[in-house]
Amino acid sequence: MNASKVLFIRHGQTNFNTERRLQGAMPVPLNDRGRQQSHALARYLQTQDIDAIYTSPRQRARETAQIIAETLQMPLIEDERLAEIAFGKFEGYTFPEVAGRFPDAYVKWESGYRPYRVPNGESRLDVQLRMQAAWDDIVSAAEQNAVAIVGHSSAMMILLASMYAFLPDKRILNTSITTLERYQEIWRIQSFAATPHLPD
């Protein structure tokens, strides 16, 4: 059975998130708020029928996914292709700091040119190709009707932008859920960046 429902979940909050620092491939853990969000998310997901949980191996995503997996008493499947975009020498800085330290590279990144590769990092196109490969494998896996994928906002948005001409203008908050459901041969966005498990 191919998957008919996918829940894209952003990891819980980190201190880098609150400081608006680029995390990329860095091993950044959840903060206390991020762990609280992840536990609330896990309790909410107990009301959903989920057959498999996939995660990026980056620490913040894996911690979030582990909390979900332990609550749902399910195994966890790590996939390197689900990792956040590697921001190379931008990592650890805010975008204003990047603009000051690496002005030429910053201008090239801000152009939105998909093949541009951040020095020592990845391009948007690199991420799109690996995310698409992971997506194809996950949704075609046998015996999986509904799956959860725990990952990162930039990588997820790069994938979704390659799939849809238009996306909702809404922030992808920590532990938010974007749900896609298969309708015949297409995937429809049922909800985007929803946070039913978090207080208003």
C-alpha positions in Angstrom: 0.0 0.0 0.0 1.4 3.4 -1.0 1.1 6.3 1.4 -2.0 8.4 1.1 -1.3 10.9 3.9 2.0 12.7 4.9 2.4 14.9 7.9 5.4 17.3 7.5 6.5 18.4 11.0 9.0 21.0 11.8 11.3 20.3 14.8 10.8 21.9 18.2 12.3 25.3 19.2 16.0 25.8 19.8 17.9 28.7 21.2 19.2 29.4 17.6 15.6 29.8 16.5 14.9 32.4 19.1 18.1 34.2 18.1 17.3 33.8 14.3 20.6 32.1 13.7 21.2 29.8 10.8 21.5 26.2 12.0 21.9 24.1 8.9 24.0 21.1 9.6 25.0 22.2 13.1 24.2 19.9 16.1 21.8 22.3 17.9 19.6 20.7 20.6 16.1 21.6 21.6 15.6 24.1 24.4 13.1 23.7 27.2 10.3 25.3 25.1 11.2 23.0 22.2 10.9 19.9 24.4 7.5 21.1 25.8 6.3 21.7 22.2 7.4 18.2 21.2 5.6 16.5 24.0 2.4 18.5 23.3 2.8 17.5 19.6 3.3 13.8 20.5 0.1 13.8 22.7 -1.8 15.3 19.8 -0.4 12.7 17.3 -1.8 9.9 19.5 -5.2 10.9 18.0 -3.9 10.4 14.5 -3.4 7.1 12.6 0.3 7.1 11.8 2.1 4.0 10.4 5.7 5.2 10.3 7.9 8.1 11.6 10.8 9.4 9.5 13.2 12.0 10.7 16.2 14.1 9.7 19.2 13.0 11.6 20.0 16.5 12.8 19.9 16.7 16.5 16.9 19.1 16.9 14.8 17.0 14.5 15.9 13.7 15.9 15.1 14.8 19.5 11.6 15.9 18.4 11.0 12.7 16.6 12.3 10.6 19.5 9.7 12.2 21.8 7.0 11.4 19.3 8.2 7.8 18.7 8.4 7.1 22.4 4.9 8.4 23.0 3.4 6.5 20.1 5.6 3.5 20.9 6.8 3.3 17.3 10.3 2.8 15.7 12.0 5.8 14.2 13.5 5.8 10.7 16.4 8.3 10.1 17.1 9.5 6.5 20.0 11.8 5.8 18.2 13.2 2.8 15.6 14.9 5.1 18.3 17.1 6.7 18.2 20.8 6.7 20.0 22.7 4.0 23.7 23.0 4.8 24.4 26.7 5.0 28.2 26.3 5.0 30.0 29.3 6.3 26.8 31.1 7.0 26.0 28.7 9.9 25.9 30.2 13.4 25.2 33.7 12.1 22.0 35.7 11.6 21.2 36.9 8.1 22.2 40.5 9.0 25.5 39.1 10.3 25.9 37.1 7.1 25.3 40.2 5.0 28.0 42.0 6.9 30.6 39.2 6.9 30.0 37.7 3.5 28.4 40.4 1.3 29.1 38.8 -2.1 27.8 35.4 -1.0 24.8 36.9 0.7 23.8 38.8 -2.5 24.0 35.6 -4.5 22.0 33.7 -2.0 19.3 36.4 -1.8 19.0 36.3 -5.6 17.1 33.0 -5.2 19.1 31.3 -7.9 18.5 27.7 -7.1 21.8 26.2 -8.3 23.8 28.7 -6.2 25.7 26.8 -3.6 26.6 28.4 -0.3 30.4 28.2 0.2 31.1 24.9 2.0 27.3 24.2 1.9 24.5 23.3 -0.4 22.3 24.9 -3.1 18.6 25.0 -3.0 18.7 22.7 -6.0 20.9 20.2 -4.1 18.3 20.1 -1.3 15.4 19.8 -3.8 16.9 16.8 -5.5 17.6 14.9 -2.3 14.3 15.8 -0.7 12.4 14.7 -3.8 14.3 11.4 -3.8 13.4 10.8 -0.1 9.8 11.8 -0.8 9.5 9.3 -3.7 10.9 6.5 -1.6 8.8 7.3 1.5 5.4 7.6 -0.3 6.0 4.5 -2.3 7.0 2.3 0.7 4.8 -0.7 1.2 2.5 -1.0 4.2 2.5 2.7 5.0 -0.8 4.6 4.7 0.0 7.6 6.8 3.5 8.8 7.7 5.0 11.6 9.7 8.2 13.3 8.6 10.1 15.3 11.1 12.4 17.8 9.6 13.2 21.5 8.9 11.4 24.5 7.5 13.8 25.4 4.7 14.2 21.9 3.4 10.5 21.3 3.6 9.7 24.6 1.8 12.2 23.9 -0.9 10.5 20.5 -1.6 6.9 22.0 -1.4 7.9 24.9 -3.8 9.0 22.3 -6.3 5.6 20.5 -6.0 3.2 23.4 -6.0 2.9 26.6 -8.0 1.4 28.5 -5.0 1.9 28.0 -1.2 0.1 29.7 1.7 1.7 32.8 3.0 2.1 31.5 6.5 5.0 31.0 8.9 6.1 27.5 9.6 6.4 27.6 13.4 8.2 25.1 15.5 6.4 21.7 15.7 3.8 22.9 13.1 2.2 20.3 10.9 1.7 20.5 7.2 -0.6 17.7 6.0 -0.7 16.4 2.4 -3.2 13.9 1.2 -3.2 11.9 -2.0 -6.2 12.4 -4.3 -6.1 10.0 -7.2 -2.8 10.9 -8.9 -2.1 14.2 -7.1 -1.2 15.4 -3.6 -3.3 18.1 -2.1 -2.4 20.3 0.9 -5.0 19.7 3.5 -3.5 22.0 6.1 -0.5 24.2 6.2 1.7 24.9 9.2 -1.1 24.0 11.6 -0.5 24.0 15.4 -3.6 22.5 17.0 -1.5 21.1 19.9 -0.1 24.6 20.9 -1.8 27.3 22.9 -3.0 30.3 20.9 
